[in-house]
Amino acid sequence: ITLLLMRRVALGKGRHIQLSDPVTICLRHIRIDNVTNPVCVFWDYTMSSWSEEGCRVESTNLTHTVCKCDHLTNFAILMDVQATYLPPNHARALQVITYIGCIISVVCLILAIITFQLFRGLKSDRTTIHKNLCVCLLVAEVLFLAGIGQTDQAVLCGVVAGLLHFFFLCAFAWMFLEGFQLYVMLIEVFEAEKSRIRWYYLFAYGAPLIIVAISCFIDPYSYGTDRYCWLRADNFFIFSFVGPVIAVILANLVFLSMAIYMMCRHANASVSMKSKEHSRLASARAWLRGAIVLVFLLGLTWTFGLLYLNEESVFMAYIFTVLNSLQGLFIFVFHCVQNEKVQKEYRKMLRRQPWLVKCLG
């Protein structure tokens, strides 16, 4: 595989100008990893291709190559690319971990969605945020399992990459709203709560849609690569995902820090609170713990994922795969199993269905 590694240097505006003494040109390498065999070339307008005629490599190092040519025109450097792949044994192990982990995550997300949808006693903006976060992660996990490797079909691969881009951005948007709603909940501890769910839907699905639409308009060919159906990481296109993710994580850290501060402030007044207000504060405290872990889990998952794409490290690949598999399990455990309101709803359901108790017992 040959890669055009240098930004071209244009001298003579495309005309082939012969020189009595060769010109020396120093070109900086755009890429330095896994590339070898630099060749000095110029663009032959007659043949519409790169040509080595009259050019030679004077010297080269890791970051620069010096060329000497006996004419002036458009110059560049071509280099051989050495693709780096995971060893077969690690690739198989990661595939098994991915499938098992994603299946566990999908099952847990489905259980969480059913829980949030089934029990009327859980209806609130908070539950709606949890539910939509689960839906976005569920769709993304299923797409990841079924479509991440469809690289032999370029159009399908691009569509899968675009959908993954959209649903993962939606998941991070709902995660942002987790932090925002928690902060609002603490502000309104002594006030009537107003539903903002319509605005939440508009933001959480509208903003990612705009980002994906603009990205697709600018460079549709960066959706999907020859190795996986995801965004290209060898150019700036990946920042259409990384940028919003970093913004969400930083914003959530601010919201959670403010929530912790307000929680500590309200703790001093907890003795004089009414039972309903005290219960609400306790609920917010449990939500805060879950939100903090969720921010770090999603943040670390994609940090290691991006490091893996950049470094091709086996260690990074394992960490990303395991953390990605834990997301659904974590949400189900923290927001369903350990949630007191959910536990009460489960107990009510069991009391209304005695046959279910007998089956489980």
N, C-alpha and C positions, 0 to 999 in steps of 0.2 A: 504494500500500500504506500503510495507516495502522497505527501502532503505539501501544499504550498505554505511554507512556514513564515515567509517574510512579507511585510507590506512592501508593495513594489516601489521602486525608485524610478521616476520618469525623468529622463534627460533627452532633450531633443524633440519632445512632443510627438513621439511615435516614429520619427524619421530615423533611418539607419545611417548614422553619421560615422564614417570611418576615421580613425585617428592614427597619427604616426607613432605616438607613444600610448601604451595602454593606460586607461583610467583606473584608479583604485577606489573601490567602494566598500565601505564597512556597513554590514547589515545586521541589525539586532534580531535575535531569535524570538519569535512570538511564543513558541512552545519549547520547553527544554527537557521535558520528561519523555523517555521511551522513544527518542528519535535519533537517527544516525545517518551517516553518509550524505553530507550536504553537497549540493551541486549548484553551481552558479549558472543561471539561465537568463535569457531575455525573451520577450514576446515577439515572435516572428509574425508580422501582420500579413505576409503573403500566404503562409501555411496555416495561420490561425492556431498556432500551438507554441509551446515553450521550446527553445532551442539552446544548445550549449555552445554553438559555433562561435569561436572567438573569445570565449570566456573560460576562466579557470579559477580554482580555489587557491588563494595565496596562503591563507592560514585560517584556522577555526578553533574555537573553544566551546565551552558549555553555553555561552550566552550570545556570542557574535561570530560572524564569518566574514573574512575579507576576500573580496573578489577582484580580479583584474580582467578587464575586457578591452578589446581593441576598437570598440565602437560605442556610440551613445544611443541608447533607446530605453525601453522599460525593463528594469532588472528585478530579479527576485531570486529566492533560494528554494529549491525543492529538497525535501528530506524524506527518508524512509521512516515510516511509523511502525513501531513494534507494539502491537496490541497486547495488553496485559489482561489475563483472565485468571480466575480462581482455579486452583488445582482441582482436578475431577473429584477427589474424595471430599474436599470441603464443599464443592458445588452441590454434590448429592446430599450431604449432611444439612446444608442450609436449605435445600429444597424441602427436605422432610420436615425440618423445624418450622419453615414457613407455612407449609400446608397444615400441620398439626396445630400450630399456634393460631393461625388465621381462622381455622375451623372452630377452635375453642372461643376465640374472640367473637366470631359471628354468632355462635350459639348464645353467648352471654349478652351480646347486644340485642338479639331478638327477645330474650327473656326480659331485659330491661325495658324495651319498647312496649312489650305486652303489659308489663307491670304499670308503667306510666299511663298507658291508654286505658287499662281495664278498671282501675280503681278511681271512682269519682271523688273520693276523699283527698286525692292527691292533686286535683286540678288547681293549677296556679301558674303564674308566669315562670316561676322557677322550674316546675316540672316540665313545662313546654320547652324550655331551653335544654334541659337534660334530654328530653325525647328527641328533639331535632339534632342535637349533637350525636346521639346514638344512630339516628337514621343516616346522617351524612357519613359517619364512620363505617356503618354497615355496608352502604352502597360502595364506598371506596374500597373496603376490604374484599368484597365480592368481585369488583372490577380488577383489583390487584391479583386475586387468585386466578381469575379466568383470562385476563387479558394482558398482563404485564409481559408475557413472553411471545405475543403474537407479532413478532418482528418480520415474519415472512410476507405479511400482507400490509403494505405501506399505509394504505388508506385506513384500514381497521386499526392499525397501531397508532396512527395519529389521532383517531377518534378516541381511543382508549386513553391515550396520554392527556388529551383535552378534558375528558370527563374526570380523570383522576385529579388533574389540576383544579378543576372546579369544585369537586366534592371535598377535597382536602382543605381548600381555602374556605369553603363553607363551614367545615368542622372547626377551623381556627376562628372563624367569625363568631360561631356560637360559643366557643371557649372564651373569647373576648367578652361576650355578653354575660357569661357566667360571673366573671369578675365585676363587671359593671352592675349587674343586678344585685349581687351580694352587697356592694357598696351602697346602692340605693336602698336596699332592705334595711341596712343599719341606719341610714339617714332618717328613714321613715319609721323607725321603731316606735315613735310616739305619734305618728300621723297615719291618716288613712292611705292605704296603698292604692296607687292608680296603675291600671294595666297599660303597658307600653308594647304589648305583644305584636301589634300590627307594624309598628316601627321596627321592631326586632326582626320580623320576617323580611321586611323591605331591605334592611341593612345586610342581614346574614346571607341572603341569596342574591340580592341585587349587586352589592359591591364585588363579590367574586365573579359574577357574570360579566360585569364591565371589564374587570381585569383580564379575564380569559378572552373576551371578544377583542379587546385592544391588542393583546399578545398575538392572537391568531391573525389579526389584520396586519400587524407589523411583520411577523415571520411565521407563517403557518408550517413551514418545513422543519422548524425546530421542535415540533411535537412528534416524538418518536425517534429512536436511534436504531442502529443495527444490532444493538444488544438488549435493549429493553424499551418498552412503550412508556416512556416518561419524557421529561423535558431534557433538552440537550444541556450538558454541563460544561462543554468546552467553549462556550461563548457566554455572553451576558444574559441570555434568555432565561436561565435558571433563576435570575433575580426577580422575575415576575412572580415567583413563588416565595423565594427566600425573603424578599423585601417585606411583603405583607406579614409573613410569619414572624419576623423579627419585631415588626411594629406591634403585633398583637401580644407577643410575649412581654415586651417592655411595658406596654400599657397595662397588662394584667398584673405585672409586678408592682406598678404604681397603685392600682386599685386594691390589691391584696395588702400592700403595706398600709394604705389608708384604712382598710378594713380592720387590720390588726390593731392599729392605733385607736380606732373608735371602739373596738371590742374591749380594749383595756380601760378606756374612759368610762364605758357603760358598766363595766364590772363593778366599779365603785358605787354605782347607784342601783345595783341589782337587788339590794335588800328592800328598797322602797318601791320596787316595781310590782305591778299587778301580775297575777299568775299567767295571764295571756301574754303579756309583754315579756315576762321571764321565759316562757316557753318559746316565744319567737326568737329571743336572743340565743337561747340554747340551740335552736335549730340553725341559726346563722353561724354559730360556732362550729357545729358539725359540718356545715356546708363549706366553711372557710378551710377546714382541714382537707376536705376532699378537693376543693379548688386548687389549693397550693400543690398538692401531689399531682393533680391533673396537668397543671401548667408545667411542672418540672418533667413529668413523664412524656408529654407530647413534645416539649422543647428538646429534651435529651434525645428522644427517638429520632427527630429530624436533624439534630446536630450530628449524630453518628451516621445517619443516612447520607448526609451531604459530604461528610468526611470520607465515607466509603467511596462515593462516586469520584471524589477528588484524588484519594490516595490508593484506591484499590486494595485496601488492607483487609486481610482475612478477619482480624480481630474486630475491626469496625463493622464488618458484614455480620458477624455473629451478634454483636451488641444491638445493632439496628433491628435485626430479625427478631430477637427475643423481646425487645422493648415494644416493637410494633405489635407483637402478638399479645402483649399484656394489657393493651388499652381497653378492649372490651371487657376483659375480666375485672380490671380495676373499677370501671364504671359500675358494673353490676354489684360488686362487693360493697363499694363505698356508698353508692346512691340508692341501693335496694336492700341488700342483706343487712347492712349496719345502720340503716335509716329507721328511726323509731316509728315514724308515721307509716312507712311501708310495712314494717313488722306488724303494726296494729291492723292494717288492712288485710294482710295475709291471715292473721288470726281470725278476723271477722269472716273471711271467706271459708276458712276451715270449719268454723262453727256452723255456718249455713250449709255446708256440704259434709255431713257426717260420714258418708260413704268414702270420701276422699281421705279422711282421717284413718279409716280402717285400712284403706289400701296402703297408705304411707306407714301405718303402724304395724 
